[in-house]
Structure formats: structure tokens, C-alpha cells
């Protein structure tokens, strides 16, 4: 039996960064908002490094003091260690000033259990209602989503009526699983597997760059991340093709430890005295996309409709920005449904354009790394820094020469590959 529950303007499924940020925005508009989350906080999540644009958005939300109070390491840039010393380069975290100049714009590395709790508290402090329950199915009236069926901890099914439903369930892809959206389609990075853990005793750089992200790669799709998450603790991830892991015959823990010592000389040197302090978490087939992720009365944001490759830490930023976009969509259309179709189309177009920019960056890095190195380290350093800082939603991004060159390089590379196949 399903019992009726309170009605809300908006129900958000998932209390990760995207969901809590959307709930915070909507509650600050005076709307009645429920956030449905089945897991109890604190909880572990991957995605511990923020772009410069994500950091600025958190400042705009008034959370800078909270972030500082938690002692999250300050991230001022990224260093990429390639397969040889000549392929090593730095990317600073920058912003564009009103006069067009570039200025430092540091962000944070975060411990996700604390970070997610900060955002959820901000949402509830603003007036959103947090409901600890499992999202089970949606309620439809004609072709419109008008509510959510949840299952509470005592096993009771209850219905939440709403005027709009936002899926921020992340990898859970709730609206896809219940059939509102299409199926998850694999992307070009889907055949990889990530192993990650927290370790103590990793050697870091000293001074202002001690909190920076370090990336190590040796060949296509073989790489590692190094993200400081506290004064002593570092998140280190190992990413390889799944076939590489299967061929090893090792357990996840043994494979992880072996890769720390062998994947890259710089990684091996920095982690020589490291001690793993958590289990080794794994995630395989993590790259996917879902088409048509918004419609009458609903939208999916962040990882709930697409995830590509984590190497440049775009994931949290994409979720936070799409929360901002859907907040504006709801504010515009909730009392004027005649404008909803156009607003949804605009949201999907904006999201897809940003994701296409990310795909171009990733494809260039992995398939023509020398061209990427030239742009990032020699000819277009500032423009690449802008892109990696998160300048991917602005329509003017298409005017960035570095991005145009990446697209042209990929086009040329693919044409050459076709010619080789034809020959």
C-alpha cells in the first residue's frame, strides 16, 4: 500500500553536490523542496578535486568560510607527469578578470563525506526537507512526471507529489532505471577500471603547491591521480584498461600496490614510504551517457545522465553548473508551463555543448598527446588553463583558439586513421 505524503514544488533525488546545490538554490527562492537520499551521511564518494569554476561557485554560495574551517587543502594547479620529463607540464588554476587578464583562482581538494554534508546542510538550512528513503518509481500524469514513490526505512511506500522532479542520483541514474529516460550508452572511455584508496606518507611538494593535483600517465589510458585530501592523507587512484587488470591475475589490493610501484617512476618515488589506510575501492565501465535527459516535469543533472573520464576533474563542476541551469529552468517555467519545452531544449543544448568541449579535451589528450602537450605547455598555456579551470559552458568557448586547434587536430588524426584503414 502507498500512503500519500506532503506535496512539494520540486523533489530532488540524490543529495550529492549537484542535488544539494539545486535544493539550496530552489529553497532560497522560497519553493518547497524535498531531497530524497537513501544513504546515511557521512558516506564515501570519489570526486575529490574541484575545478577553479567549482571553487568560485562555492564562494558565490557563501561557503568559503565553511570550506576553510574544514581545512580542505587549497588547490592552485595541476602538474601532469608524462612518460618522459619533456612531457611534464603545469596548469595553474586561473580566472578571467573583467579586463581580460588572467588572475589566480585557487579552489579546493575535498574529503567527500564532509563536503557532501556541508552542501546538504546548506540546503536544509535554506529550508529544503531531507528525506532519508529509497526512490522507487515515478508518478506520471499523461506524459508528465508529477511525483515520486519512495520506500522509507520501515519498509513503507509513500508518494511525494511535485511539480518538477530532478534526478541527481549520480551513478545510480534513477530516471534511466525506472524507464523515464533511455538506457545508458557506453562512451569512448568505458573499458577502463579505476582502483583508488587513501594513503598516508606520500611525498608532496612543499609550499603553496603542496595541495595541487598530480597526474601521472605512461601510455594511453594508463594513468594515476594524486589528490591531497588532508595535511597527511592523499587520495591515489590507478586507472588502466580492464584487460590489463584481468591479465594480471591479481586481487584489487595486490594490483593497486603493484601499480603504485611500477606505473610511473615519479609516482613510485613519491609513494615509496606510503601506507594505505583504507580499502581499495574499484569502479569499472564508468563512462556512459543517456540521451534526452530532460522532459515534461523532469531533468537529470550531473552524473545521473553522463560521465566521461575523471582525469581533469570536471565531474563535480558539471553537476554544480547543471544544478544552476535547472534552477533557472524551474524558476522560469514552474508557473508558466507554456515556456517549459523551449527552456528544456535550451538546457539540453547548453549541457551537450559543454560535454562536447570536455570530450574534445579528453580525446586530444589521449589520442594525440604530443599535440595536447604543445598547446598546454608551449603555445596556448593560458587558454588550456582556462578550459581545464572549467570554462566550458560559456558559448564564447568556441572562439578559444586552443579548442579550435584541438578539434582540427582530432579531425586530421581521424582522417589519417581512415586513410590507413583504406590502404
MARVOKOL-731520 format. One record per residue (C-alpha): residue number from 1; x, y, z. Coordinates in steps of 0.001 Angstrom, whole numbers, always signed. Layout:
// residues N
+-----+---------+---------+---------+
:  nr :      c1 :      c2 :      c3 :
+-----+---------+---------+---------+
: NUM :       X :       Y :       Z :
...
+-----+---------+---------+---------+
This chain:
// residues 423
+-----+---------+---------+---------+
:  nr :      c1 :      c2 :      c3 :
+-----+---------+---------+---------+
:   1 :      +0 :      +0 :      +0 :
:   2 :   +1270 :   +3506 :    -828 :
:   3 :    +452 :   +6373 :   +1519 :
:   4 :    +228 :   +9983 :    +390 :
:   5 :   +2804 :  +12361 :   +1775 :
:   6 :   +3320 :  +16104 :   +1580 :
:   7 :   +3313 :  +17816 :   -1796 :
:   8 :   +6358 :  +19791 :   -2907 :
:   9 :   +7196 :  +22183 :   -5677 :
:  10 :  +10327 :  +20186 :   -6503 :
:  11 :  +11626 :  +16790 :   -5446 :
:  12 :  +15350 :  +16131 :   -5893 :
:  13 :  +16586 :  +12538 :   -5962 :
:  14 :  +20104 :  +12381 :   -4535 :
:  15 :  +21967 :  +14534 :   -2009 :
:  16 :  +25359 :  +14678 :   -3668 :
:  17 :  +26900 :  +18015 :   -4698 :
:  18 :  +24546 :  +18531 :   -7652 :
:  19 :  +21368 :  +17593 :   -5788 :
:  20 :  +22092 :  +19563 :   -2628 :
:  21 :  +23185 :  +22611 :   -4610 :
:  22 :  +19986 :  +22537 :   -6651 :
:  23 :  +17913 :  +22144 :   -3477 :
:  24 :  +19761 :  +25079 :   -1883 :
:  25 :  +19073 :  +27301 :   -4867 :
:  26 :  +15405 :  +26395 :   -5093 :
:  27 :  +14800 :  +26727 :   -1345 :
:  28 :  +16349 :  +30185 :   -1437 :
:  29 :  +13682 :  +31083 :   -4000 :
:  30 :  +11035 :  +30189 :   -1430 :
:  31 :   +9991 :  +26945 :   -3120 :
:  32 :   +9015 :  +23823 :   -1191 :
:  33 :  +11815 :  +21336 :   -1894 :
:  34 :  +12442 :  +17753 :    -788 :
:  35 :  +15790 :  +15987 :   -1135 :
:  36 :  +15441 :  +12208 :   -1167 :
:  37 :  +18622 :  +10306 :    -285 :
:  38 :  +18749 :   +6654 :    +725 :
:  39 :  +22273 :   +6672 :   +2153 :
:  40 :  +23197 :   +7988 :   +5568 :
:  41 :  +25902 :  +10624 :   +5851 :
:  42 :  +28846 :  +10613 :   +6097 :
:  43 :  +29463 :   +8351 :   +3127 :
:  44 :  +32378 :   +7741 :    +791 :
:  45 :  +32382 :   +9088 :   -2749 :
:  46 :  +35015 :   +9566 :   -5430 :
:  47 :  +35423 :  +13019 :   -6987 :
:  48 :  +37671 :  +14836 :   -4548 :
:  49 :  +39226 :  +17541 :   -6727 :
:  50 :  +37383 :  +20715 :   -7746 :
:  51 :  +37946 :  +22939 :  -10762 :
:  52 :  +38510 :  +26664 :  -10339 :
:  53 :  +34987 :  +27405 :  -11532 :
:  54 :  +33551 :  +24992 :   -8955 :
:  55 :  +35523 :  +26752 :   -6229 :
:  56 :  +34207 :  +30131 :   -7363 :
:  57 :  +30635 :  +28843 :   -7369 :
:  58 :  +31057 :  +27692 :   -3748 :
:  59 :  +32323 :  +31154 :   -2821 :
:  60 :  +29292 :  +32652 :   -4535 :
:  61 :  +27127 :  +30387 :   -2367 :
:  62 :  +28772 :  +31866 :    +728 :
:  63 :  +30593 :  +28655 :   +1666 :
:  64 :  +34217 :  +29843 :   +1593 :
:  65 :  +34476 :  +30153 :   +5393 :
:  66 :  +32970 :  +26677 :   +5808 :
:  67 :  +35434 :  +25192 :   +3336 :
:  68 :  +38323 :  +26896 :   +5123 :
:  69 :  +37105 :  +25780 :   +8554 :
:  70 :  +37198 :  +22158 :   +7417 :
:  71 :  +40845 :  +22530 :   +6430 :
:  72 :  +40422 :  +21288 :   +2883 :
:  73 :  +43745 :  +21536 :   +1011 :
:  74 :  +43968 :  +24502 :   -1344 :
:  75 :  +44478 :  +23542 :   -4981 :
:  76 :  +46339 :  +26105 :   -7060 :
:  77 :  +47066 :  +23993 :  -10091 :
:  78 :  +47702 :  +20624 :  -11693 :
:  79 :  +51005 :  +19050 :  -12670 :
:  80 :  +50972 :  +16359 :  -15341 :
:  81 :  +53891 :  +13902 :  -15429 :
:  82 :  +54094 :  +12288 :  -18844 :
:  83 :  +56069 :   +9234 :  -19956 :
:  84 :  +59287 :  +11281 :  -20054 :
:  85 :  +60492 :  +14544 :  -18450 :
:  86 :  +59832 :  +16555 :  -21611 :
:  87 :  +56148 :  +15609 :  -21384 :
:  88 :  +55705 :  +17125 :  -17922 :
:  89 :  +53778 :  +20387 :  -17592 :
:  90 :  +51860 :  +22538 :  -15100 :
:  91 :  +48375 :  +24025 :  -15435 :
:  92 :  +47546 :  +26861 :  -12986 :
:  93 :  +44017 :  +27430 :  -11675 :
:  94 :  +43029 :  +30821 :  -13103 :
:  95 :  +40068 :  +33084 :  -13734 :
:  96 :  +39498 :  +35816 :  -16299 :
:  97 :  +39304 :  +39339 :  -14883 :
:  98 :  +36960 :  +41978 :  -16276 :
:  99 :  +39823 :  +43453 :  -18295 :
: 100 :  +40515 :  +40058 :  -19866 :
: 101 :  +43654 :  +39341 :  -17855 :
: 102 :  +44220 :  +36061 :  -16039 :
: 103 :  +44277 :  +36003 :  -12247 :
: 104 :  +44895 :  +33149 :   -9774 :
: 105 :  +41651 :  +31485 :   -8680 :
: 106 :  +42518 :  +28714 :   -6219 :
: 107 :  +39996 :  +26035 :   -5375 :
: 108 :  +39935 :  +23050 :   -3008 :
: 109 :  +40576 :  +19348 :   -2728 :
: 110 :  +37790 :  +17845 :    -631 :
: 111 :  +37012 :  +14900 :   +1580 :
: 112 :  +33707 :  +13923 :     +89 :
: 113 :  +31957 :  +12727 :   +3269 :
: 114 :  +32451 :  +16192 :   +4785 :
: 115 :  +31950 :  +18145 :   +1563 :
: 116 :  +28659 :  +16457 :    +717 :
: 117 :  +27444 :  +17042 :   +4288 :
: 118 :  +28313 :  +20766 :   +4021 :
: 119 :  +26178 :  +21142 :    +907 :
: 120 :  +23270 :  +19124 :   +2300 :
: 121 :  +23291 :  +21230 :   +5488 :
: 122 :  +23298 :  +24398 :   +3382 :
: 123 :  +20221 :  +23094 :   +1558 :
: 124 :  +18311 :  +22175 :   +4730 :
: 125 :  +19333 :  +25435 :   +6433 :
: 126 :  +17768 :  +27211 :   +3449 :
: 127 :  +14521 :  +25316 :   +4012 :
: 128 :  +14793 :  +22130 :   +1957 :
: 129 :  +13425 :  +18951 :   +3565 :
: 130 :  +15812 :  +15981 :   +3722 :
: 131 :  +14001 :  +12635 :   +3478 :
: 132 :  +16044 :   +9504 :   +4112 :
: 133 :  +14380 :   +6980 :   +1821 :
: 134 :  +14863 :   +4944 :   -1327 :
: 135 :  +13432 :   +6329 :   -4570 :
: 136 :  +11388 :   +3540 :   -6144 :
: 137 :   +9352 :   +4854 :   -9095 :
: 138 :   +7838 :   +7984 :  -10561 :
: 139 :   +4231 :   +9104 :  -10748 :
: 140 :   +3066 :  +10102 :  -14220 :
: 141 :     +24 :  +12092 :  -15290 :
: 142 :    -279 :  +11712 :  -19043 :
: 143 :   +3328 :  +12230 :  -20225 :
: 144 :   +4362 :  +14439 :  -17289 :
: 145 :   +6260 :  +13428 :  -14158 :
: 146 :   +4204 :  +14596 :  -11172 :
: 147 :   +5619 :  +12719 :   -8241 :
: 148 :   +7903 :  +10114 :   -6723 :
: 149 :   +7225 :   +6890 :   -4841 :
: 150 :   +9692 :   +6311 :   -2016 :
: 151 :  +10295 :   +3486 :    +431 :
: 152 :  +11096 :   +4553 :   +3958 :
: 153 :  +13429 :   +2769 :   +6372 :
: 154 :  +10478 :    +906 :   +7938 :
: 155 :   +9509 :    -509 :   +4536 :
: 156 :   +6508 :   +1726 :   +3888 :
: 157 :   +5922 :   +3045 :    +383 :
: 158 :   +4870 :   +6686 :    +264 :
: 159 :   +4187 :   +9081 :   -2565 :
: 160 :   +5601 :  +12572 :   -2873 :
: 161 :   +3677 :  +14806 :   -5236 :
: 162 :   +5681 :  +17504 :   -7011 :
: 163 :   +5541 :  +19970 :   -9868 :
: 164 :   +9047 :  +19066 :  -11044 :
: 165 :  +11437 :  +16187 :  -10334 :
: 166 :  +15225 :  +16457 :  -10647 :
: 167 :  +17387 :  +13337 :  -10853 :
: 168 :  +20726 :  +13944 :   -9126 :
: 169 :  +21294 :  +10292 :   -8262 :
: 170 :  +24707 :  +10191 :   -9926 :
: 171 :  +25884 :   +6756 :  -10999 :
: 172 :  +22524 :   +5434 :   -9814 :
: 173 :  +20907 :   +7028 :  -12927 :
: 174 :  +17483 :   +6745 :  -11303 :
: 175 :  +15319 :   +8123 :  -14126 :
: 176 :  +17009 :   +5805 :  -16608 :
: 177 :  +16466 :   +2757 :  -14423 :
: 178 :  +12748 :   +3451 :  -13992 :
: 179 :  +12302 :   +3952 :  -17727 :
: 180 :  +11687 :   +7701 :  -17918 :
: 181 :  +14999 :   +8243 :  -19697 :
: 182 :  +16610 :   +5950 :  -22227 :
: 183 :  +19246 :   +3367 :  -21438 :
: 184 :  +22854 :   +4112 :  -20524 :
: 185 :  +25061 :   +4060 :  -23611 :
: 186 :  +28764 :   +3395 :  -23377 :
: 187 :  +31167 :   +6204 :  -24215 :
: 188 :  +34714 :   +6038 :  -25533 :
: 189 :  +36239 :   +5627 :  -22068 :
: 190 :  +34034 :   +2775 :  -20868 :
: 191 :  +36547 :     -89 :  -20994 :
: 192 :  +38652 :   +1190 :  -18127 :
: 193 :  +38728 :    +289 :  -14461 :
: 194 :  +39729 :   +2563 :  -11598 :
: 195 :  +41311 :   +1461 :   -8309 :
: 196 :  +41567 :   +4070 :   -5595 :
: 197 :  +42385 :   +4366 :   -1900 :
: 198 :  +43585 :   +6841 :    +705 :
: 199 :  +47209 :   +6615 :   +1757 :
: 200 :  +49445 :   +8341 :   +4297 :
: 201 :  +53120 :   +9167 :   +3898 :
: 202 :  +53076 :  +10255 :    +248 :
: 203 :  +55744 :  +12841 :    -549 :
: 204 :  +54337 :  +16164 :   -1693 :
: 205 :  +55816 :  +19372 :   -2978 :
: 206 :  +56482 :  +21953 :    -285 :
: 207 :  +54997 :  +25423 :     -17 :
: 208 :  +51926 :  +26836 :   -1784 :
: 209 :  +51747 :  +23988 :   -4325 :
: 210 :  +51547 :  +21236 :   -1696 :
: 211 :  +47803 :  +20854 :   -2242 :
: 212 :  +47958 :  +20600 :   -6027 :
: 213 :  +46756 :  +17636 :   -8042 :
: 214 :  +49459 :  +15475 :   -9610 :
: 215 :  +48653 :  +13275 :  -12600 :
: 216 :  +50895 :  +10542 :  -13972 :
: 217 :  +50474 :   +8772 :  -17289 :
: 218 :  +52686 :   +6408 :  -19271 :
: 219 :  +50582 :   +5476 :  -22282 :
: 220 :  +47007 :   +5691 :  -23484 :
: 221 :  +44510 :   +5015 :  -20679 :
: 222 :  +47224 :   +4063 :  -18152 :
: 223 :  +47330 :   +6812 :  -15546 :
: 224 :  +47132 :   +7744 :  -11886 :
: 225 :  +45850 :  +10634 :   -9784 :
: 226 :  +47377 :  +12099 :   -6619 :
: 227 :  +44935 :  +14348 :   -4720 :
: 228 :  +45824 :  +15654 :   -1229 :
: 229 :  +42698 :  +15439 :    +951 :
: 230 :  +44225 :  +16487 :   +4298 :
: 231 :  +47577 :  +17502 :   +5731 :
: 232 :  +48735 :  +13883 :   +5804 :
: 233 :  +46341 :  +11918 :   +3642 :
: 234 :  +46317 :  +11575 :    -142 :
: 235 :  +43826 :  +10006 :   -2494 :
: 236 :  +45678 :   +7964 :   -5102 :
: 237 :  +43865 :   +6314 :   -7973 :
: 238 :  +45124 :   +3913 :  -10606 :
: 239 :  +43281 :   +3696 :  -13940 :
: 240 :  +44024 :   +1100 :  -16611 :
: 241 :  +42138 :    -796 :  -19330 :
: 242 :  +40169 :   -3678 :  -17865 :
: 243 :  +42118 :   -6162 :  -19994 :
: 244 :  +45318 :   -5053 :  -18257 :
: 245 :  +43839 :   -5843 :  -14871 :
: 246 :  +42353 :   -9187 :  -15954 :
: 247 :  +45684 :  -10296 :  -17397 :
: 248 :  +47432 :   -9608 :  -14091 :
: 249 :  +45504 :  -12279 :  -12199 :
: 250 :  +45877 :  -10181 :   -9034 :
: 251 :  +43383 :   -9129 :   -6406 :
: 252 :  +42386 :   -5438 :   -6427 :
: 253 :  +44613 :   -4764 :   -3416 :
: 254 :  +47641 :   -6550 :   -4868 :
: 255 :  +47154 :   -4910 :   -8263 :
: 256 :  +46866 :   -1458 :   -6689 :
: 257 :  +50029 :   -1904 :   -4633 :
: 258 :  +51916 :   -3243 :   -7644 :
: 259 :  +50857 :    -302 :   -9800 :
: 260 :  +51954 :   +2214 :   -7177 :
: 261 :  +55458 :    +827 :   -7565 :
: 262 :  +55520 :    +323 :  -11332 :
: 263 :  +53081 :   +2582 :  -13231 :
: 264 :  +55300 :   +5695 :  -13254 :
: 265 :  +58743 :   +6411 :  -11750 :
: 266 :  +57607 :   +9692 :  -10177 :
: 267 :  +54594 :   +8011 :   -8581 :
: 268 :  +56789 :   +5191 :   -7293 :
: 269 :  +59253 :   +7653 :   -5766 :
: 270 :  +56607 :   +9768 :   -4071 :
: 271 :  +54722 :   +6765 :   -2660 :
: 272 :  +57738 :   +4633 :   -1672 :
: 273 :  +57013 :   +5100 :   +2033 :
: 274 :  +53243 :   +5326 :   +1761 :
: 275 :  +50837 :   +3309 :   +3867 :
: 276 :  +47371 :   +2513 :   +2609 :
: 277 :  +44785 :   +3377 :   +5281 :
: 278 :  +41546 :   +2399 :   +3526 :
: 279 :  +40279 :    -451 :   +1469 :
: 280 :  +40862 :    -338 :   -2279 :
: 281 :  +37694 :    +813 :   -3990 :
: 282 :  +37054 :     -56 :   -7635 :
: 283 :  +34813 :   +1190 :  -10408 :
: 284 :  +34654 :    -351 :  -13878 :
: 285 :  +32800 :    +666 :  -17040 :
: 286 :  +32339 :   +4115 :  -15566 :
: 287 :  +31909 :   +6050 :  -18817 :
: 288 :  +28346 :   +6430 :  -20118 :
: 289 :  +25776 :   +8847 :  -21487 :
: 290 :  +21990 :   +8985 :  -21661 :
: 291 :  +20265 :  +10895 :  -24451 :
: 292 :  +17169 :  +13069 :  -23959 :
: 293 :  +17775 :  +13671 :  -20258 :
: 294 :  +15052 :  +16255 :  -19664 :
: 295 :  +11361 :  +16437 :  -20449 :
: 296 :   +7931 :  +17456 :  -19101 :
: 297 :   +8345 :  +17841 :  -15360 :
: 298 :  +11805 :  +16318 :  -15046 :
: 299 :  +15522 :  +16720 :  -15695 :
: 300 :  +18651 :  +14729 :  -14909 :
: 301 :  +21769 :  +16609 :  -13863 :
: 302 :  +25442 :  +15753 :  -13475 :
: 303 :  +26444 :  +12103 :  -13371 :
: 304 :  +22803 :  +10999 :  -13483 :
: 305 :  +22900 :  +11349 :  -17267 :
: 306 :  +26574 :  +11334 :  -18268 :
: 307 :  +30084 :  +10631 :  -17041 :
: 308 :  +33157 :  +10613 :  -19238 :
: 309 :  +36673 :  +10406 :  -17787 :
: 310 :  +37819 :  +11728 :  -14389 :
: 311 :  +41368 :  +12732 :  -15332 :
: 312 :  +40777 :  +16517 :  -15322 :
: 313 :  +38171 :  +16558 :  -12518 :
: 314 :  +35269 :  +18026 :  -14476 :
: 315 :  +32648 :  +15832 :  -12794 :
: 316 :  +31666 :  +17896 :   -9737 :
: 317 :  +31758 :  +21128 :  -11736 :
: 318 :  +29405 :  +19725 :  -14381 :
: 319 :  +26947 :  +18736 :  -11661 :
: 320 :  +27125 :  +22083 :   -9837 :
: 321 :  +26690 :  +24080 :  -13038 :
: 322 :  +23812 :  +21959 :  -14296 :
: 323 :  +22145 :  +22474 :  -10895 :
: 324 :  +22385 :  +26217 :  -11561 :
: 325 :  +20914 :  +25788 :  -15044 :
: 326 :  +17995 :  +23636 :  -13876 :
: 327 :  +17307 :  +26045 :  -11026 :
: 328 :  +16862 :  +28777 :  -13635 :
: 329 :  +14748 :  +26458 :  -15797 :
: 330 :  +12394 :  +25677 :  -12911 :
: 331 :  +12141 :  +29308 :  -11824 :
: 332 :  +11190 :  +30317 :  -15356 :
: 333 :   +8682 :  +27572 :  -16115 :
: 334 :   +7079 :  +26350 :  -12893 :
: 335 :   +4205 :  +28804 :  -13201 :
: 336 :   +4383 :  +29088 :  -16989 :
: 337 :   +4395 :  +25607 :  -18497 :
: 338 :   +3982 :  +27044 :  -21989 :
: 339 :   +7663 :  +28014 :  -21881 :
: 340 :   +8904 :  +24690 :  -20483 :
: 341 :   +9613 :  +22969 :  -23791 :
: 342 :  +11878 :  +25752 :  -25053 :
: 343 :  +13612 :  +26050 :  -21680 :
: 344 :  +14302 :  +22312 :  -21560 :
: 345 :  +15679 :  +22375 :  -25088 :
: 346 :  +17982 :  +25259 :  -24139 :
: 347 :  +19217 :  +23378 :  -21051 :
: 348 :  +19949 :  +20205 :  -23012 :
: 349 :  +21729 :  +22174 :  -25736 :
: 350 :  +23902 :  +24023 :  -23202 :
: 351 :  +24777 :  +20829 :  -21366 :
: 352 :  +25599 :  +18924 :  -24542 :
: 353 :  +27799 :  +21750 :  -25793 :
: 354 :  +29808 :  +21752 :  -22558 :
: 355 :  +30128 :  +17966 :  -22599 :
: 356 :  +31333 :  +18146 :  -26210 :
: 357 :  +34092 :  +20532 :  -25117 :
: 358 :  +35135 :  +18093 :  -22383 :
: 359 :  +35130 :  +15223 :  -24887 :
: 360 :  +37360 :  +17212 :  -27242 :
: 361 :  +39834 :  +17929 :  -24438 :
: 362 :  +39920 :  +14286 :  -23356 :
: 363 :  +40180 :  +12889 :  -26875 :
: 364 :  +43049 :  +15238 :  -27688 :
: 365 :  +44917 :  +14349 :  -24501 :
: 366 :  +44594 :  +10606 :  -25029 :
: 367 :  +44796 :  +10196 :  -28810 :
: 368 :  +47223 :  +12971 :  -29826 :
: 369 :  +49148 :  +13629 :  -26596 :
: 370 :  +52021 :  +15443 :  -28289 :
: 371 :  +49608 :  +17978 :  -29759 :
: 372 :  +47997 :  +18456 :  -26347 :
: 373 :  +51413 :  +18879 :  -24736 :
: 374 :  +52361 :  +21535 :  -27285 :
: 375 :  +49191 :  +23513 :  -26580 :
: 376 :  +49269 :  +23112 :  -22799 :
: 377 :  +52985 :  +23643 :  -22246 :
: 378 :  +54189 :  +25859 :  -25082 :
: 379 :  +51851 :  +27679 :  -27450 :
: 380 :  +48482 :  +28132 :  -25687 :
: 381 :  +49159 :  +27675 :  -21974 :
: 382 :  +46672 :  +30257 :  -20725 :
: 383 :  +43848 :  +29093 :  -22960 :
: 384 :  +44286 :  +25461 :  -21954 :
: 385 :  +44330 :  +26610 :  -18326 :
: 386 :  +41018 :  +28405 :  -18912 :
: 387 :  +39468 :  +25254 :  -20332 :
: 388 :  +40730 :  +22995 :  -17546 :
: 389 :  +39580 :  +25512 :  -14947 :
: 390 :  +36049 :  +24888 :  -16203 :
: 391 :  +35349 :  +27442 :  -18915 :
: 392 :  +33208 :  +25012 :  -20886 :
: 393 :  +29641 :  +26344 :  -20599 :
: 394 :  +30202 :  +29836 :  -21994 :
: 395 :  +29123 :  +29990 :  -25673 :
: 396 :  +32272 :  +32028 :  -26355 :
: 397 :  +34331 :  +28914 :  -25639 :
: 398 :  +34044 :  +28084 :  -29337 :
: 399 :  +36189 :  +31166 :  -30002 :
: 400 :  +39077 :  +29825 :  -27896 :
: 401 :  +41846 :  +29104 :  -30367 :
: 402 :  +43258 :  +26207 :  -28345 :
: 403 :  +39906 :  +24433 :  -28572 :
: 404 :  +39646 :  +25077 :  -32310 :
: 405 :  +43127 :  +23633 :  -32765 :
: 406 :  +42208 :  +20558 :  -30727 :
: 407 :  +39176 :  +19954 :  -32928 :
: 408 :  +41200 :  +20398 :  -36091 :
: 409 :  +43940 :  +18085 :  -34823 :
: 410 :  +41401 :  +15388 :  -33986 :
: 411 :  +39764 :  +15765 :  -37379 :
: 412 :  +43124 :  +15387 :  -39114 :
: 413 :  +44080 :  +12422 :  -36949 :
: 414 :  +40816 :  +10607 :  -37673 :
: 415 :  +41181 :  +11268 :  -41396 :
: 416 :  +44664 :   +9775 :  -41313 :
: 417 :  +43358 :   +6720 :  -39479 :
: 418 :  +40678 :   +6231 :  -42146 :
: 419 :  +43298 :   +6507 :  -44875 :
: 420 :  +45450 :   +3885 :  -43152 :
: 421 :  +42480 :   +1525 :  -42884 :
: 422 :  +41568 :   +2098 :  -46534 :
: 423 :  +45143 :   +1438 :  -47602 :
+-----+---------+---------+---------+
